[in-house]
Amino acid sequence: MEVRIRMQKTGKSARGRANYRIVAISRASARQARHLEILGYYDPIKKPAYLSINQEKLKAWVKKGAQMSETVKSLVKKAKG
């Protein structure tokens, strides 16, 4: 099973309150499908934007062969810097 680390939308986008979970999920699964594990949270609406990533869990999934999406890669880089 191929695993991706990507963002999963939560919240209400109709009111401009969309926020996201950073999750490990099967590559073949739909965007809103059941995730394998929650790795962090991202809320772009808050000023400054709220970003929380569990680095240990993220490293463990990458070590197992999970691929990060481009958006998650940029958020991880932002969290480190």
PyMOL commands that set and color helices and strands:
alter all, ss='L'
color gray80, all
select helices_A, chain A and resi 55-63+70-80
alter helices_A, ss='H'
color red, helices_A
select strands_A, chain A and resi 3-10+19-26+37-43+50-53+67-68
alter strands_A, ss='S'
color yellow, strands_A
deselect
rebuild
show_as cartoon
